[in-house]
Amino acid sequence: IENLECATLELEVRDAVLTVRVHRPEALNALSPEVIAELREVFDLLRSLGRADAVGDPDWSIRGVILTGSGGRAFVAGADITRMRDMSREEVRAYTRDAQELTVWIETLPVPVVAAVNGFALGGGCELAMACDMIYASENAAFGQPEVALGLIPGFGGCVRLQQYVGIAAARELILTGRRIPAEEAQRIGLVSRVLPDTGALMGAARESIALVAAQSPTAVAAAKRAIRAAQALPTDAGLQIELEAFADRFGTPDMTEGTAAFVEKRTPRFPGL
Ligand code: HXC
């Protein structure tokens, strides 16, 4: 995956963690159609993780992804306004559909994705971060959905996911005022999981978190992600039903057999990832 030719992304694999860095220094990493296309290429490839192929076991060679921005000033400052303003309705529909689908691919990836927000996460940047499993931020990070100032509304999932993160009151307030909030406030309202002092600590924390997940059963992690997402907007009873089925499906899997055997034998599990 590292060998993909990308003009707007920097890719690096280390210790089974893929770091994807949006790199558009001239525009605070704004999401041009090329960035969306390249992110789609990367995450589309990752979607085969954990699936057995015709000849062998599932590929778990990447155990987590860190999504971040290059340059230290911005994670992603939103959709590229200069490019977007010239689009026709048809073009913007295709651009938005592609970007929304990308957020779904991120959300449904079998491995954890951590957004390491090291500066502005505005508009589409905040929406991209919200598609990730966890949002970690450096102290200088800032979040917001400023679209109404442009005569727009959030379009990459902001009207949907922000209220899931922070509740309807805070989501309305943020989207209608377009107000920008610092990392600490974003953590207080539940958008951000951890705030770290600087970019070094931020990346370290993201790696540590992925390492913790990577010590667990990868099939259980993937199943938990699926169940959480499926149950997200459902009434309690329907959600419980989904959880029940997903829980029962774990039984008899090699990972479940190994995990429970390791507990009984008082040893560290060695998960086959099946
Ligand atoms: C295009 C952008 C950009 C963007 C910044 N730049 N954000 N270009 N699209 N979203 C460019 C600036 O034009 C400038 O280019 C350079 O990056 C540096 O930005 P400055 O504005 O000079 O920096 P600063 O004064 O520090 O202000 C930073 C900022 C501001 C507060 C982040 O740039 C800003 O408000 N950006 C727009 C944020 C925004 O509205 N995002 C939502 C977009 S709509 P030059 O060439 O002048 O140096 C959206 C919709 C999603 O995301 C859904 C779509 C369907």
Residues whose N, C-alpha, C, O or C-beta is under 5 A from the ligand:
A	BS01	HXC	E26 A27 L28 A30 A77 G78 A79 D80 I81 T82 T96 F120 L122 G123 G124 P146 I153 P154 G155 F156
